[in-house]
């Protein structure tokens, strides 16, 4: 059996109870060493073998899984954050399907949730933004043309941008071309929920300047939109005493 497990955004105690239990039971852990907190390996049992996938290809990862299956061992594939976002899990699952190997997937706390906690942020403020766009800039890995930064910016929704810290001048330019103003609130969160977490509130126009001034070059995500500044918002209807719900009658 192969268990794909989300490690969480950084802090070792933000893994789920289920994910921790799988780590404790695993005969083999293959973890994304470039991003997963190594403290999570403290949960492993004696005799568990550990592989760092930062040094491995997809084929090498799969070979370890196959070898474990032949021996009847349990494998945990430990991915950063929640692996449904930029986790490259589908390509592994497809091969396991072809081989008839059973697997499941345990979600984790994504970095975009960890970043919100760093800023005590609510992404979806009533009458400010009710949508969150999670995206990335095109680098060596392309982005579909229909998913351009400019097209998303036109919605003025809250936007969370992964994997783009080294392209902030271009990001600012494209956000402004798409419709955000240069003074739209923005934030940079470095290593959300890790012990050395840092966060900086700035504007769309000062993203690159803020990152440079604080020596942030990687392992960060950017948040764009009025929700960053806790813009004036309407009170929640759910808790409004005049609003009737299934559970109580409004005044």
Secondary structure by P-SEA (a helix, b strand, c coil): ccccccccccccccccaaaaaaaaaccccccccccccccccccccccbbbbccccccaaaaaaaaaaaaaabbbbbbccccccccccaaaaaaaaaaaacccbbbbbcccaaaaaaaaacccccccccccbbbbbbcccccccccccccccccccccbbbbccccccaaaaaaaaaaacccccccccccccccccbbbbbbbccccaaaaaaaacccccbbbbbccccccccccccccccccccccccccc
